[in-house]
């Protein structure tokens, strides 16, 4: 099993409901975020268009954040979810520096925090909070190893991209284009 997310950049309207749901679900302090919305101009002139996408930890297969963590606080759990154990984290920032997605921050309590795919919800058979509130249904979550899952079917039938492919991290967030 390998969890992943597929986000349809054509359907995303940048409403930030996903950001608010994440902050509420995970008690993220004001002024901090585990996910965010980006607007980017993509293409080559004169064929340009605005792409709106929600970003977060990419729960990579090749995890520089886990490799650089000196205490083992950054680790991978079942399904490939990358997590940080707060009471083992010394807040050194090595994982922050090694992440090509800027997906981590130092929590005011001194440990590094990030998206967990709401693993507490996933364990109960629910989608991550961000996926469950999306009004345009542009976000999809599931098992990338299951060819019959919605995420696998979307990736099989649509063109997609990942962020920073040159980093070689094998991210598990895919953007439909």
Secondary structure by P-SEA (a helix, b strand, c coil): cccbbbbccccccccaaaaaaaaaaccccccccccbbbbbbcccccbbbbbbbccccccccccccccccccccccccccbbbbbcccccccccccccccccccccccccccccccccaaaaaaacccccccccccccccccccccccccaaaaaaaccccccccccccccccbbbcc
